[in-house]
Amino acid sequence: MTDLRRPAPSEHAEYYAGYIALVPDGDISAILLDQLGDTVQLLRSIPEDRETYRYQDDKWTLREVVGHLIDTERVFAYRALAMAREDEIDLPGMDQDAWSASSNAADRPLRDLVEEWVSVRRSNVHLFATLPVGSGARTGRASGHDFTVRSFPWIIAGHELWHRDLIRRDYLADA
């Protein structure tokens, strides 16, 4: 198994430090798997009439938030995979608002989006748990910043935790 310990601040863009700080210490593959159950339970508890709720006019619906989780997890996992395979390309950034506007997440039932996210997460847990020895320290560039492979599962986990808290606070607090 590869070394996927918590990354140092020098191993990722500063922007992601807040996400990584949300993740408890431990085996990141186990953390990602545990999160899966917790987030699925939360998302499956959302009433159907709340799926298209926006807490402000310019904010995403709950469906769009889950679509965003799917998209970003795929992007971060691809970055980790490309760097683990020592692809030396500078990987592009992702305009989350443009991606959301171009997706059909707003038109899909939340239960379908949750099932897709579960598939993506399980695939990524397997990816991270089976990376070659030594690949966690491999580096690459994405969005003009240097990253290590090991930074991405931590970013994924923190990004999910951030959105899970946002869902509870801004989407479900008055439900």
For each residue, the residues with C-beta under 8 A, 3 or more apart:
1: 4 129 130 131 133
2: 84 131 132 133 134 135 136 149 150
3: 133 134 136 137 150
4: 1 27 28 29 128 131 136 149 150 153 154
5: 136 150
6: 20 23 25 28 154
7: 11 12 20 148 150 151 154
8: 11
9: 12 14 17
10:
11: 7 8 139 146 147 148 150 151
12: 7 9 16 17 20 145 147 148 151 155
13: 16 143 145 147
14: 9 17
15: 18
16: 12 13 19 20 151 155 158
17: 9 12 14 20 21
18: 15 21 22 158 162
19: 16 22 23 154 155 157 158 159 161 162
20: 6 7 12 16 17 23 151 154 155 158
21: 17 18 158
22: 18 19 157 158 161 162
23: 6 19 20 28 31 154 157 158 161
24: 31
25: 6
26: 30 31
27: 4 30 31
28: 4 6 23 31 32 128 150 153 154 157
29: 4 32 33 125 128 129 153
30: 26 27 33 34
31: 23 24 26 27 28 34 35 157
32: 28 29 35 36 121 124 125 128 153 156 157
33: 29 30 36 37 121 125
34: 30 31 37 38
35: 31 32 38 39 121 157 160 161 164
36: 32 33 39 40 118 121 122 125
37: 33 34 40 41
38: 34 35 41 42 164
39: 35 36 42 43 117 160 164
40: 36 37 43 44 114 118
41: 37 38 44 45
42: 38 39 45 46 164 167 168
43: 39 40 46 66 110 114 167
44: 40 41 111 114
45: 41 42
46: 42 43 50 51 62 110 171 172
47: 50 51 175
48: 51 109 110
49:
50: 46 47 53 62 171 172 175
51: 46 47 48 61 62 63 109 110
52: 61 62 63 106
53: 50 61 62 171
54: 57 59 60 61
55: 59 170 171
56: 59
57: 54
58:
59: 54 55 56 170
60: 54 64 65 68 100
61: 51 52 53 54 64 65 106
62: 46 50 51 52 53 65 66 110 167 171
63: 51 52 66 67 105 106 107 108 109 110 113
64: 60 61 67 68 100 103 105 106
65: 60 61 62 68 69 163 166 167 171
66: 43 62 63 69 70 105 110 113 114 117
67: 63 64 70 71 100 103 105 106 108 113
68: 60 64 65 71 72 96 99 100 105 163
69: 65 66 72 73 117 159 160 163
70: 66 67 73 74 105 113 116 117 120
71: 67 68 74 75 94 96 99 100 103
72: 68 69 75 76 94 96 156 159
73: 69 70 76 77 117 120 121 124 156 159 160
74: 70 71 77 78 120
75: 71 72 78 79 94
76: 72 73 79 80 152 155 156 159
77: 73 74 80 81 120 123 124 127 152 156
78: 74 75 81 82 91
79: 75 76 82 83 91 140 142 147 152
80: 76 77 83 84 127 128 131 149 152 153
81: 77 78 84 85 127
82: 78 79 85 87 89 91 140
83: 79 80 86 87 138 139 140 147 148 149
84: 2 80 81 131 132 135 138 149
85: 81 82
86: 83 138
87: 82 83 140
88: 140
89: 82 140
90: 141 142 144
91: 78 79 82 140 141 142 143
92: 142 143
93: 142 143 144
94: 71 72 75 99 143
95: 98 99
96: 68 71 72 99 100
97: 100 101
98: 95 101 102
99: 68 71 94 95 96 102 103
100: 60 64 67 68 71 96 97 103 105
101: 97 98
102: 98 99
103: 64 67 71 99 100 106
104: 107 108
105: 63 64 66 67 68 70 100 108 113
106: 52 61 63 64 67 103
107: 63 104
108: 63 67 104 105 112 113
109: 48 51 63 112 113
110: 43 46 48 51 62 63 66 113 114
111: 44 114 115
112: 108 109 115 116
113: 63 66 67 70 105 108 109 110 116 117
114: 40 43 44 66 110 111 117 118
115: 111 112 118 119
116: 70 112 113 119 120
117: 39 66 69 70 73 113 114 120 121
118: 36 40 114 115 121 122
119: 115 116 122 123
120: 70 73 74 77 116 117 123 124
121: 32 33 35 36 73 117 118 124 125
122: 36 118 119 125 126
123: 77 119 120 126 127
124: 32 73 77 120 121 127 128 153 156
125: 29 32 33 36 121 122 128 129
126: 122 123 129 130
127: 77 80 81 123 124 130 131
128: 4 28 29 32 80 124 125 131 153
129: 1 29 125 126
130: 1 126 127
131: 1 2 4 80 84 127 128 135 136 149
132: 2 84 135
133: 1 2 3
134: 2 3 137 138
135: 2 84 131 132 138 149
136: 2 3 4 5 131 148 149 150
137: 3 134 148 149 150
138: 83 84 86 134 135 148 149
139: 11 83 146 147 148 149
140: 79 82 83 87 88 89 91 146 147 149
141: 90 91 144 145 146 147
142: 79 90 91 92 93 145 147
143: 13 91 92 93 94
144: 90 93 141
145: 12 13 141 142
146: 11 139 140 141
147: 11 12 13 79 83 139 140 141 142 151 152
148: 7 11 12 83 136 137 138 139 151
149: 2 4 80 83 84 131 135 136 137 138 139 140 152
150: 2 3 4 5 7 11 28 136 137 153 154
151: 7 11 12 16 20 147 148 154 155
152: 76 77 79 80 147 149 155 156
153: 4 28 29 32 80 124 128 150 156 157
154: 4 6 7 19 20 23 28 150 151 157 158
155: 12 16 19 20 76 151 152 158 159
156: 32 72 73 76 77 124 152 153 159 160
157: 19 22 23 28 31 32 35 153 154 160 161
158: 16 18 19 20 21 22 23 154 155 161 162
159: 19 69 72 73 76 155 156 162 163
160: 35 39 69 73 156 157 163 164
161: 19 22 23 35 157 158 164 165
162: 18 19 22 158 159 165 166
163: 65 68 69 159 160 166 167
164: 35 38 39 42 160 161 167 168
165: 161 162 168 169
166: 65 162 163 169 170 171
167: 42 43 62 65 163 164 170 171 172
168: 42 164 165 171 172 173
169: 165 166 172 173
170: 55 59 166 167 173
171: 46 50 53 55 62 65 166 167 168 175
172: 46 50 167 168 169 175
173: 168 169 170
174:
175: 47 50 171 172
